[in-house]
Amino acid sequence: MATIVVFGGTGYTGGNVVREAVSRGHQVVSVSRSEPEEPVEGVRYETGGAEEVAGRVVPGADAVVAALSPRGDMSGRLVEVYRGLAQQAAEAGARYVQVGGFSSLRPAPGAPRFVEGDIPEQFRDEALEGEATRVLLAEEAPQGLDWVFVSPAGGYGAWAAGERTGSFRVGNDVALFDADGGSNISGADFAAAILDEIERPAHHRAHIGVAY
Ligand SMILES: NC(=O)c1ccc[n+]([C@@H]2O[C@H](COP(=O)([O-])OP(=O)(O)OC[C@H]3O[C@@H](n4cnc5c(N)ncnc54)[C@H](OP(=O)(O)O)[C@@H]3O)[C@@H](O)[C@H]2O)c1
């Protein structure tokens, strides 16, 4: 059993991670500024901003999952907040899993990342900020921090929650597409991939993608 701290544990991604982690018997701490609307039994909910709460919940953690979103008043703030969380995770010796976006992936090995091309305007700011959080880890991660940056499929999101299938693929920084050219992953399966990586670390200081 591990102690897992999920920043954004009341959100779409974090909520699925919290549920998956509890169902696997882990000790789970969720951090968010608002109280959960539907608390998950067995989860310790800490209410407050990530920066204020981190100092009391990250020490002693085995894994830290960063699943905030750069929306609303968090727009433009994610890199700064994640820099602090990565530092705290390094000091705690905790594995650090940071959730990013699909557009940080590449269409083919060595090709420019999707975010370097044309991104629809409604996704552009979030894509650029997500990419900046990847660069933060790739270029400035604290020495010794065991991090993994996880990109979901392109069709991932609260608007397409889907179902748990227990069957998915984990790739590197090249996007995975199914036989029909689709790029999808349910919230529950994405969370399962994150828990698999926490329980059996297979990627270190690396960018991975999860899709069907
Ligand atoms: N297809 C894609 O590429 C795709 C699709 C969806 C999401 N994503 C990425 O996945 C990540 C998570 O997105 P999501 O949609 O799951 O997010 P979400 O549902 O908006 O959840 C965000 C969570 O973070 C919490 N939060 C935000 N700011 C906080 C702060 N300063 N301190 C503490 N908690 C804070 C929120 O609760 P409070 O507001 O109460 O604090 C909430 O629990 C993002 O990086 C997003 O870009 C990628």
The ligand as an SDF file (V2000), in Angstrom:
LIG
                    3D

 48 52  0  0  0  0  0  0  0  0999 V2000
   -7.2600   15.6810  -24.3970 N   0  0  0  0  0  0  0  0  0  0  0  0
   -6.4040   16.3380  -23.6100 C   0  0  0  0  0  0  0  0  0  0  0  0
   -5.2570   16.6110  -23.9530 O   0  0  0  0  0  0  0  0  0  0  0  0
   -6.8560   16.7390  -22.2230 C   0  0  0  0  0  0  0  0  0  0  0  0
   -8.2200   16.7680  -21.8980 C   0  0  0  0  0  0  0  0  0  0  0  0
   -8.5820   17.1060  -20.5930 C   0  0  0  0  0  0  0  0  0  0  0  0
   -7.6110   17.4580  -19.6430 C   0  0  0  0  0  0  0  0  0  0  0  0
   -6.3080   17.4400  -20.0170 N   0  0  0  0  0  0  0  0  0  0  0  0
   -5.2690   17.8390  -19.0470 C   0  0  0  0  0  0  0  0  0  0  0  0
   -5.4080   17.1040  -17.8670 O   0  0  0  0  0  0  0  0  0  0  0  0
   -5.1000   17.9190  -16.7300 C   0  0  0  0  0  0  0  0  0  0  0  0
   -6.2880   17.8790  -15.7630 C   0  0  0  0  0  0  0  0  0  0  0  0
   -7.4330   18.3950  -16.4180 O   0  0  0  0  0  0  0  0  0  0  0  0
   -8.9130   18.0610  -15.9040 P   0  0  0  0  0  0  0  0  0  0  0  0
   -9.8560   18.3750  -17.0260 O   0  0  0  0  0  0  0  0  0  0  0  0
   -8.9620   16.7160  -15.2970 O   0  0  0  0  0  0  0  0  0  0  0  0
   -9.0670   19.1570  -14.7550 O   0  0  0  0  0  0  0  0  0  0  0  0
  -10.3720   19.6230  -13.9230 P   0  0  0  0  0  0  0  0  0  0  0  0
  -11.4850   18.6540  -14.0840 O   0  0  0  0  0  0  0  0  0  0  0  0
  -10.6330   21.0580  -14.2800 O   0  0  0  0  0  0  0  0  0  0  0  0
   -9.8440   19.5230  -12.4270 O   0  0  0  0  0  0  0  0  0  0  0  0
   -8.9070   20.3900  -11.9170 C   0  0  0  0  0  0  0  0  0  0  0  0
   -8.7480   20.0710  -10.4400 C   0  0  0  0  0  0  0  0  0  0  0  0
   -7.6870   20.8800   -9.9030 O   0  0  0  0  0  0  0  0  0  0  0  0
   -8.1700   21.5780   -8.7440 C   0  0  0  0  0  0  0  0  0  0  0  0
   -7.4020   22.8220   -8.6580 N   0  0  0  0  0  0  0  0  0  0  0  0
   -7.2680   23.7760   -9.6140 C   0  0  0  0  0  0  0  0  0  0  0  0
   -6.4370   24.7480   -9.1890 N   0  0  0  0  0  0  0  0  0  0  0  0
   -6.0120   24.3740   -7.9570 C   0  0  0  0  0  0  0  0  0  0  0  0
   -5.1200   24.9440   -7.0010 C   0  0  0  0  0  0  0  0  0  0  0  0
   -4.5020   26.1100   -7.2170 N   0  0  0  0  0  0  0  0  0  0  0  0
   -4.9130   24.3040   -5.8460 N   0  0  0  0  0  0  0  0  0  0  0  0
   -5.5430   23.1290   -5.5810 C   0  0  0  0  0  0  0  0  0  0  0  0
   -6.3750   22.5350   -6.4530 N   0  0  0  0  0  0  0  0  0  0  0  0
   -6.6200   23.1580   -7.6100 C   0  0  0  0  0  0  0  0  0  0  0  0
   -9.6630   21.7380   -9.0050 C   0  0  0  0  0  0  0  0  0  0  0  0
  -10.4100   21.9520   -7.8390 O   0  0  0  0  0  0  0  0  0  0  0  0
  -10.6540   23.4570   -7.2640 P   0  0  0  0  0  0  0  0  0  0  0  0
  -10.9780   24.3350   -8.4380 O   0  0  0  0  0  0  0  0  0  0  0  0
  -11.7470   23.2990   -6.2730 O   0  0  0  0  0  0  0  0  0  0  0  0
   -9.3690   23.8510   -6.6280 O   0  0  0  0  0  0  0  0  0  0  0  0
   -9.9710   20.3540   -9.5740 C   0  0  0  0  0  0  0  0  0  0  0  0
  -10.0060   19.3850   -8.5410 O   0  0  0  0  0  0  0  0  0  0  0  0
   -4.7930   19.3070  -17.2880 C   0  0  0  0  0  0  0  0  0  0  0  0
   -3.4100   19.4250  -17.4380 O   0  0  0  0  0  0  0  0  0  0  0  0
   -5.4530   19.2970  -18.6460 C   0  0  0  0  0  0  0  0  0  0  0  0
   -4.8300   20.1670  -19.5640 O   0  0  0  0  0  0  0  0  0  0  0  0
   -5.9010   17.0900  -21.2680 C   0  0  0  0  0  0  0  0  0  0  0  0
  1  2  1  0
  2  3  2  0
  2  4  1  0
  4  5  1  0
  4 48  2  0
  5  6  2  0
  6  7  1  0
  7  8  2  0
  8  9  1  0
  8 48  1  0
  9 10  1  0
  9 46  1  0
 10 11  1  0
 11 12  1  0
 11 44  1  0
 12 13  1  0
 13 14  1  0
 14 15  2  0
 14 16  1  0
 14 17  1  0
 17 18  1  0
 18 19  2  0
 18 20  1  0
 18 21  1  0
 21 22  1  0
 22 23  1  0
 23 24  1  0
 23 42  1  0
 24 25  1  0
 25 26  1  0
 25 36  1  0
 26 27  1  0
 26 35  1  0
 27 28  2  0
 28 29  1  0
 29 30  1  0
 29 35  2  0
 30 31  1  0
 30 32  2  0
 32 33  1  0
 33 34  2  0
 34 35  1  0
 36 37  1  0
 36 42  1  0
 37 38  1  0
 38 39  2  0
 38 40  1  0
 38 41  1  0
 42 43  1  0
 44 45  1  0
 44 46  1  0
 46 47  1  0
M  CHG  2   8   1  16  -1
M  END
$$$$
